[in-house]
Amino acid sequence: MTDQHAAAARVAAAYNAASDRYTAPPLSFWDRFGAETVRRMGLRSGAHVLDLCCGAGASALAAARVVGPSGQVLALDLSPRLLELAARRAAYEGLDNIEFRCADATSTGLPSESFDAVVCVFGVFFAADRPGFVAEMWRQLAPGGALAVTTWGPHLFEPGNSLFWQEVGRLRPDLDRAFNPWDDLVTPDALGSLLRSVGIGDVVVTAEGGTHRLLTSDDF
């Protein structure tokens, strides 16, 4: 098994396991950041959009609403359970301009220059070959199109995140981990360097702050 296949298998297993709570209200940040990424792209009606690592459809559903009936969204993810959830959400909203496929976003086999926009929200850091993944995104983008890549920032979910891992280390040190796959991609400079490393010009990276409010200990 190659490094990329091994990484893909780990990601699929983790997100399949988490799928039953993915759209719970305390996890609404997925939809919030997905919709904000799409808003910043300035999509037009009728556009064809490729959403990579789409999860439960946070950015894919937002894109489908914007491009309208004359547009089309193709959303790929490795987790069958999250894709099922995303498809149910699309059906509930009556969005029939979106297709969900279980596929490796880093090697889609799709034609080059076939999408007006390519989006990847919180997925690029899972690839074993990040430059290769970004190059694959760029290959599929039509001239004049928009590529949007969203990553976590340096203080993700603090102070709660540190408290959580502190308790994991105390109760189950075998499950503790000192490194997250996004830890070295949390600054505008780091993300910008990654995008430019494959020859992408006119790169704009914006750091956005914010808070995610939890009302109860159960939410945490």
Summary of the structure (lengths in Angstrom):
residues: 220
radius of gyration: 17.3
end to end distance: 36.6
largest distance: 53.7
contacts: 645
relative contact order: 0.13
helix: 44%
strand: 15%
